Amino acid sequence: MMKETNKNRLLNSLRIMTALAAAVLLQTIIFGTATQAQPGRNNAAGAVFAMTNATEGNEIVVYERFRNGTISRVRSVSTRGLGIGVDTDTQGPLRLSRNNRYLYAVNPGSDDITVFEVDGTRLRFAQKIYAGDQPLSLTISGNLLYVLNGSVAGNGIRGFRVANNGTLTPLADSFRMLSSPIAVPGIVEFSTDGHVILVTHKTTNALLSPQNAIDAFTIGMDGYASAMPIRNNSFGLRPFALAFRDDGRLVVVEAQHE
């Protein structure tokens, strides 16, 4: 039972609902959207970005998005990092900043994150920075970015400060292990107020309670996650992806349900 404190009241108020009770396989091409239109293109509504996750060189594939919902491929841009060539089986390897000015991409094959400046369908390389062992998923809140490391050698999260120009600075000694060494995590996600980080566990651990878990880390004023997460029970088996609705409720996608 969780104690009622100012930092974890939010956790007690979350209502977790099952959004999907079927097997889900997420491909390595992950989309994000930007609402900036290209100057002079009256029919353009923005851009769509996809990630190849290729081992010989990770790339962002850029599409122009039109007002009727159709898209047209424009170009590919190197992340200057490496993918792993297979399905990442996670959500959130690509993230746009809230103002759509910066794009962040994981390079799980070279253990780093690439930062791009975004101008419509144009990407300008800004930074590549070490992000721990096999970065797979990203989440952003305010001036904080956290990455999910999915290596079997030690899955967990680590933090970065986001500068005004979108570049990242590591939070020293911010790596936090998940509650299970065999979690096989699916996503890292900030709560809407930025006070909590959630991580799904895609494996059932019969040695821990609850067996099917979603980890919750509280975030301090200094930007650091709590040393140990609170292990929350998932409604069903293999919690995979999650998202907060506008009303604050948490929707969880479970890849296996009985």
C-alpha positions in Angstrom: 0.0 0.0 0.0 1.4 3.4 -1.0 1.8 6.0 1.7 -0.1 9.3 1.2 2.6 11.9 0.6 2.6 15.0 -1.5 4.7 13.3 -4.2 2.8 10.1 -4.5 -0.8 11.2 -4.1 -0.9 11.5 -7.9 0.0 7.8 -8.1 -3.0 6.9 -5.9 -5.3 8.9 -8.0 -4.4 7.3 -11.3 -7.0 5.0 -12.8 -5.4 2.5 -15.1 -7.6 1.3 -17.9 -7.0 -1.5 -20.5 -6.9 0.1 -23.9 -6.1 -3.1 -25.8 -6.3 -6.8 -24.9 -4.5 -8.3 -27.8 -1.0 -9.0 -28.9 0.8 -5.9 -30.1 4.0 -5.7 -32.2 5.4 -2.2 -32.7 7.7 -1.8 -35.7 11.0 0.1 -35.6 9.6 2.9 -37.7 8.1 5.3 -35.1 6.2 8.5 -36.1 6.1 11.9 -34.6 4.4 15.0 -36.0 5.4 18.7 -36.2 2.8 21.3 -36.8 5.1 23.8 -38.5 4.3 24.3 -42.2 6.8 25.1 -44.9 6.7 28.8 -46.0 4.9 29.2 -49.2 3.4 25.7 -49.1 -0.3 26.6 -48.6 -1.3 22.9 -48.7 1.3 21.8 -46.2 0.3 21.2 -42.6 3.5 20.0 -41.1 5.9 17.1 -41.1 6.1 13.4 -40.1 9.4 11.8 -38.9 10.2 8.1 -38.9 13.3 6.2 -37.6 14.9 3.3 -39.6 17.0 1.8 -36.6 19.4 0.5 -39.3 22.6 -1.1 -38.0 24.8 0.4 -40.7 23.6 3.9 -39.9 20.4 5.1 -38.2 18.3 7.6 -40.2 15.3 9.8 -39.8 13.0 9.6 -42.8 11.2 12.9 -43.3 7.7 13.2 -44.8 5.7 16.4 -45.6 2.2 16.2 -44.2 -0.7 17.8 -46.1 -3.9 19.2 -44.8 -5.9 16.3 -46.3 -3.9 13.9 -44.1 -1.7 12.5 -46.9 2.1 12.5 -46.7 4.9 12.6 -49.2 8.5 11.5 -48.5 11.0 14.3 -48.7 14.4 13.0 -47.5 16.4 10.9 -45.1 18.7 12.4 -42.5 21.5 10.5 -40.7 21.5 10.5 -36.9 25.2 9.9 -37.0 24.5 6.9 -34.7 23.7 3.2 -35.1 20.4 1.3 -34.7 20.1 -2.4 -33.9 18.4 -3.5 -37.0 15.4 -5.2 -35.4 12.1 -4.2 -33.8 12.9 -2.2 -30.7 9.6 -3.5 -29.1 9.3 -0.2 -27.3 7.5 3.1 -27.7 9.0 6.6 -27.7 12.3 6.2 -29.5 11.5 9.5 -31.3 10.3 12.5 -29.3 9.5 16.1 -30.4 9.8 19.0 -27.9 6.5 20.5 -26.9 7.1 23.5 -29.1 8.0 21.3 -32.1 11.5 22.9 -32.4 13.6 19.9 -31.5 13.6 16.3 -32.4 15.3 13.6 -30.2 16.2 10.2 -31.5 17.7 7.1 -29.8 20.6 5.2 -31.3 20.4 1.9 -29.5 23.3 0.4 -31.5 25.8 3.1 -30.5 24.3 4.0 -27.1 23.6 7.6 -27.7 20.8 10.2 -28.4 20.8 12.6 -31.4 19.3 16.0 -31.2 18.0 17.9 -34.3 16.7 21.4 -34.7 13.4 21.3 -36.6 12.2 23.7 -39.2 9.2 22.3 -41.0 10.5 19.3 -42.9 14.1 20.3 -42.4 16.3 18.8 -39.7 19.7 20.3 -38.6 22.0 18.2 -36.5 22.6 19.8 -33.1 24.1 17.2 -30.9 24.9 13.5 -30.3 25.4 12.5 -26.6 26.0 9.2 -24.7 22.8 7.9 -23.2 23.7 4.6 -21.4 23.5 1.0 -22.5 21.0 0.5 -25.3 18.7 3.6 -25.1 15.2 2.7 -26.4 12.6 5.2 -25.2 12.5 8.9 -24.3 10.2 11.2 -22.4 10.3 15.0 -21.9 8.8 17.3 -19.3 9.8 21.0 -19.1 13.6 21.1 -19.1 14.0 17.4 -18.2 14.5 14.5 -20.6 14.8 10.9 -19.3 15.9 7.9 -21.4 15.0 4.3 -20.8 18.0 1.9 -21.1 16.8 -1.6 -22.1 20.0 -3.6 -21.9 19.7 -7.0 -20.2 22.9 -6.0 -18.3 20.9 -3.4 -16.4 17.6 -1.8 -17.4 16.8 1.5 -15.9 16.4 5.3 -16.5 18.8 8.2 -16.6 18.2 12.0 -16.8 19.3 15.0 -18.8 18.8 18.8 -18.6 17.4 20.3 -21.8 18.9 23.7 -22.6 17.1 26.5 -24.4 18.8 25.5 -27.7 17.5 21.9 -27.2 20.8 20.3 -26.4 21.2 17.9 -23.5 23.5 17.9 -20.4 23.6 14.7 -18.3 22.3 14.7 -14.7 25.3 13.2 -12.9 24.7 9.9 -11.2 21.0 9.9 -12.2 20.8 6.3 -13.4 18.1 4.4 -11.6 17.5 0.6 -11.8 14.0 -0.7 -12.4 12.4 -2.8 -9.7 13.1 -6.0 -11.6 16.3 -7.0 -13.5 14.2 -8.9 -16.0 11.6 -6.1 -16.7 12.2 -5.9 -20.5 10.7 -2.4 -20.3 8.3 -1.1 -23.0 8.2 2.7 -22.5 9.2 5.5 -20.2 6.7 8.3 -19.7 6.4 11.5 -17.6 3.1 12.2 -15.9 1.3 15.3 -17.1 2.6 17.4 -14.2 6.1 16.1 -14.5 6.3 14.8 -10.9 6.3 11.1 -11.8 8.0 8.8 -14.3 6.3 5.5 -15.3 8.0 2.5 -16.9 6.1 -0.6 -18.0 7.4 -4.2 -17.5 6.7 -6.6 -20.3 7.7 -9.7 -18.4 6.0 -11.4 -15.5 8.2 -11.8 -12.4 6.8 -14.5 -10.2 9.4 -13.6 -7.5 8.1 -10.1 -7.0 4.8 -8.6 -6.0 2.9 -7.6 -8.0 4.0 -9.9 -10.7 2.9 -7.7 -13.6 4.2 -4.2 -12.9 4.4 -0.6 -13.8 7.3 1.2 -12.0 6.7 4.7 -10.7 9.6 7.0 -9.9 8.9 10.3 -8.1 10.9 13.3 -9.5 12.4 15.8 -7.0 12.8 19.5 -7.4 16.4 18.9 -8.4 15.2 16.8 -11.4 16.4 13.5 -10.0 14.2 10.4 -9.9 13.7 8.6 -6.6 16.3 6.0 -5.7 13.8 3.2 -5.8 10.5 3.0 -7.8 7.1 2.1 -6.4 6.0 -1.2 -8.1 2.4 -0.8 -9.2 0.1 -3.6 -10.3 -1.0 -3.7 -13.9 -4.5 -4.7 -14.6 -3.5 -7.4 -17.1 -0.5 -9.2 -18.5 2.5 -7.7 -20.3 1.9 -3.9 -19.9 3.5 -2.5 -22.9 2.7 1.2 -23.8 0.9 3.9 -21.9 -0.3 7.5 -22.2 -2.1 10.1 -20.1 -5.4 11.4 -21.3 -6.4 15.1 -21.1 -8.4 14.3 -17.9 -5.4 12.9 -16.2 -6.4 9.2 -16.5 -3.7 6.7 -17.5 -4.4 4.4 -20.5 -2.3 1.3 -20.6 -1.9 -1.0 -23.6 -1.4 -4.6 -22.6 0.1 -7.0 -25.1 -1.3 -10.1 -23.5 -4.6 -10.5 -21.6 -6.5 -13.4 -20.0 
